[in-house]
Amino acid sequence: MSEVKAGDTVSIHYTGTLNDGSVFDSSDGREPLQFTVGSGQIISGLDKAIPGMAIGDEKTVNVPADEAYGQKDPHAMQPVPRDQFPADIPLEVGVQLQVQTPNGQVMSVSIAEVGEEAVILDANHPLAGKDLTFEIKLVSIG
């Protein structure tokens, strides 16, 4: 039976969980995730766990934050004066927003803190700083 090697296009079913066991993503009920191994299309800690697997193989992969979405970057936290927010936006911790950077790029941020004068926006990936666990099953190669 053939085994996965770098450069192969594969399909996997997966369930991703945090250390507390809560599920943050899963292919359950969807098409399997398809990607080219070693191409950087998925997080590195999961990508490097695939070579050597054969169709039907299942495994649990523990991915430290540094091989997933990295550590939280304090420079990605930005204070914005409260008066710059439209009145219809709820200023509550955890609210997800789309903002436009000075160069016109749109990015997702979340409200990390609401103060008297300013709101702290967090541009870190929601899973930054978190160790992840994936249950994976190799569905196809090729």
N, C-alpha and C positions, 0 to 999 in steps of 0.2 A: 504494500500500500504506500502511496506517495506521501511525503511529508512536506509541510510548508517550508519555503525558503524565502529569503528577501527577494522582492520583485514580483512575487506571486500575488494575484488578485484573489482575495478570500472573502467569504461571507461568514459572519458569526452571529449567533444569538447571544445576548448578554443581559445581565442585571447588575447594575452598579449600586453599591450601598456605602453608607458612611460607617464610621466606627460604632455608632449607636444602633446600627442595623437598619436605619431608615433608607428606603430606596430613593435614589435621586434620578435614576434613568433606567429604562429597560426597553428591549426590543419586543417584549411580550405583546402579542396581538398585532405586531407590525412585521414588515419585511425585515429579514436579517440585515445587519450593517455590512456593507461591502466597501472594501478599501484595498489598496496595494501595500503589502507589508514592506516596512522600511522607508516609506515615502514621506513620512511626517504628517499623514492625513489624520492620524489619531494620536492621543497622548503617548509619549515615548514608553512609559512603564507598561502599558498594555501592548503596544506594538512589538516590543522585544520579547513578550511572552508567547507570541504566536508561532515563530519558527520551530519546527520539529513536531508540531501537532499534525494529526491525520484526521480525515473526515470522520466525524462522530465523536472525536475526543472531547472531553469536558475537563475543565480545571478551574481552580480558584486562584485569582491573581491579586496579590496585595501590592498596591501602588502608592509609594510615599508621595507626599505633596510635591516634592522637587521633581518627580517624574510624571506628574499629572499637570496641574495648572499653576505650579509654583507657589512660592510663599506670598503672603499679602504684601503689597508694595505700599509703604506709607505715603509715597509721592503720588499715588493714584487717588488719594483722598483730597478733595478740593472744597474749600469753603465758598459758598455763594450767598451774597446778601439776600435775606428773605424777600425784600421788595422786588427782586428780579423774577420771582415765580408768579405765574398767572394765578388769579384767585381760585380757579376751578381745580387746581392741582392739590390733592391732599398732602399736607406736609407731615407725613408719618414715617417712622423708621421702617425700612423694608420695602417701601413703595419703589417700584421699578420705573425708570424714566428713560426716554431717548433724548439725548442732547447732541447738539452740533458743535464740533470743535471749530476753532478759528479758521482752519483750512478747509472747512466744509464737510468733513467726515462725520458720519452719524455713529454714535456709540451708545451702548446701554450702560446705565449707572443705577445705583440704588441709593436711597436716602439712608445714611448711616447714623446721623445725629441731627436733631432739630434744636437750635438754640434761640435765644431772644433776638439776636441780630443776624445770624447766619445759619444756613443749612449745609451740613457736610455731605457731599456727594462722594460715593465710592465707585471708582471705575474698575476695581479688581474683579476678576471672574468670580462668580458666586461660590465656586468650589476652591478658590485659592486658599492655601494654607491647610487644606484638608487631605488626610490620607484616605484613599479610596480602595474598595474591594470589588472585584468583578467576578461573577460566575459566568464563564463563557463556554460555548459549545461551537466547535467548528462545523459549519454546514456544508461549505463547498470550497474547492480550490480551482481557480481557472476562470 
